[in-house]
Amino acid sequence: MQHHPLPFPADALDVERVTEVFKALSDPTRLQLMVLLMRGETKVSTLVDHLQQPQSTVSRHLTLLRTAHLVQTRREATSVYYRLADSHVAELLTQAFSHAQHERLGLPDHAAHDATIGRVH
């Protein structure tokens, strides 16, 4: 994954956009939807089945994620399919869940661990 340089101070428009992204991801149902979409493009009815929530609730959350440009849609006949907007969104989710897992399990930071591998004791 290509990383883009982060200027300091951060651009005001970028700060606003990142704030929108984190607001959109700040709901457990929306996060579960995003995790399901990390597996690939998925039909709305499948998302409803997985989440066991009313279709109207799932659709409302998907609309918010689409408005935040975190997911994209494709219509096929009467079905609507959702997918993550791009690889940056998938990486953001992966890193957030990796961070949570490290915290929960008390695992060391990868950078600290990687730095000790090259040392001779």
C-alpha positions as CSV (number, residue, x, y, z in Angstrom):
1,M,0.0,0.0,0.0
2,Q,1.4,3.4,-0.9
3,H,1.5,5.9,1.9
4,H,1.3,9.6,1.2
5,P,3.4,12.1,3.1
6,L,1.6,13.7,6.0
7,P,2.3,17.5,6.0
8,F,2.6,19.4,9.3
9,P,0.5,21.2,10.0
10,A,-2.2,19.1,8.4
11,D,-4.2,20.7,5.7
12,A,-7.5,22.1,7.1
13,L,-9.6,20.4,4.4
14,D,-7.9,17.0,5.2
15,V,-8.6,17.5,8.9
16,E,-12.2,18.1,8.1
17,R,-12.4,15.0,5.8
18,V,-10.7,12.8,8.4
19,T,-13.1,14.0,11.0
20,E,-16.0,13.0,8.7
21,V,-14.5,9.6,8.2
22,F,-14.1,8.9,11.9
23,K,-17.6,10.2,12.6
24,A,-19.1,7.8,10.0
25,L,-17.2,4.9,11.5
26,S,-18.2,5.8,15.1
27,D,-21.1,3.4,15.2
28,P,-20.9,-0.4,16.0
29,T,-23.4,-1.3,13.2
30,R,-21.5,0.7,10.6
31,L,-18.2,-0.9,11.7
32,Q,-19.7,-4.4,11.4
33,L,-20.9,-3.4,7.9
34,M,-17.5,-2.3,7.0
35,V,-15.9,-5.5,8.3
36,L,-18.4,-7.5,6.2
37,L,-17.5,-5.4,3.1
38,M,-13.8,-6.1,3.6
39,R,-14.6,-9.6,2.3
40,G,-15.7,-8.1,-0.9
41,E,-18.8,-6.7,-2.7
42,T,-22.0,-7.8,-1.0
43,K,-25.7,-7.5,-1.7
44,V,-27.8,-5.5,0.8
45,S,-29.9,-8.6,1.6
46,T,-26.8,-10.5,2.6
47,L,-25.7,-7.7,4.9
48,V,-29.2,-7.6,6.5
49,D,-29.0,-11.4,7.1
50,H,-25.5,-11.2,8.6
51,L,-26.4,-8.3,10.9
52,Q,-29.9,-9.6,11.8
53,Q,-31.2,-6.1,11.8
54,P,-34.2,-4.6,9.8
55,Q,-33.4,-3.7,6.2
56,S,-34.4,-0.1,6.9
57,T,-31.7,0.1,9.7
58,V,-29.0,-1.4,7.5
59,S,-29.9,0.8,4.6
60,R,-29.8,3.9,6.7
61,H,-26.3,3.0,7.9
62,L,-25.2,2.2,4.4
63,T,-26.5,5.6,3.1
64,L,-24.4,7.3,5.8
65,L,-21.3,5.3,4.8
66,R,-21.9,6.1,1.1
67,T,-22.4,9.8,1.9
68,A,-19.0,9.7,3.7
69,H,-17.5,8.2,0.5
70,L,-16.4,5.1,2.4
71,V,-18.5,2.7,0.3
72,Q,-19.6,2.5,-3.3
73,T,-22.6,0.9,-4.9
74,R,-23.5,-1.1,-7.9
75,R,-27.1,-1.9,-9.0
76,E,-27.9,-5.1,-10.8
77,A,-31.6,-5.5,-11.7
78,T,-33.4,-5.0,-8.3
79,S,-30.3,-5.7,-6.1
80,V,-27.9,-3.2,-4.8
81,Y,-24.3,-4.3,-4.1
82,Y,-21.9,-2.4,-1.7
83,R,-18.1,-2.5,-1.6
84,L,-15.4,-0.5,0.2
85,A,-14.6,2.7,-1.7
86,D,-10.8,2.0,-2.0
87,S,-7.8,0.2,-0.5
88,H,-7.2,3.1,1.9
89,V,-10.5,2.4,3.6
90,A,-9.6,-1.3,4.0
91,E,-6.2,-0.3,5.4
92,L,-7.7,2.1,7.9
93,L,-10.0,-0.6,9.1
94,T,-7.3,-3.2,9.3
95,Q,-5.0,-0.8,11.3
96,A,-7.9,0.2,13.7
97,F,-8.8,-3.4,14.4
98,S,-5.1,-4.4,14.7
99,H,-4.6,-1.6,17.3
100,A,-7.7,-2.8,19.2
101,Q,-6.5,-6.4,19.2
102,H,-3.0,-5.4,20.4
103,E,-4.5,-3.4,23.2
104,R,-6.9,-6.2,24.2
105,L,-4.2,-8.9,24.1
106,G,-1.4,-6.7,25.5
107,L,0.8,-7.3,22.5
108,P,3.9,-5.1,21.8
109,D,4.0,-2.5,19.0
110,H,5.3,-4.0,15.8
111,A,7.9,-1.2,15.4
112,A,9.3,-1.9,18.8
113,H,9.4,-5.7,18.1
114,D,10.9,-5.2,14.7
115,A,13.7,-3.0,16.1
116,T,14.7,-5.8,18.5
117,I,15.0,-8.5,15.9
118,G,18.1,-6.9,14.3
119,R,19.9,-6.5,17.6
120,V,22.6,-8.8,18.7
121,H,22.3,-9.7,22.4
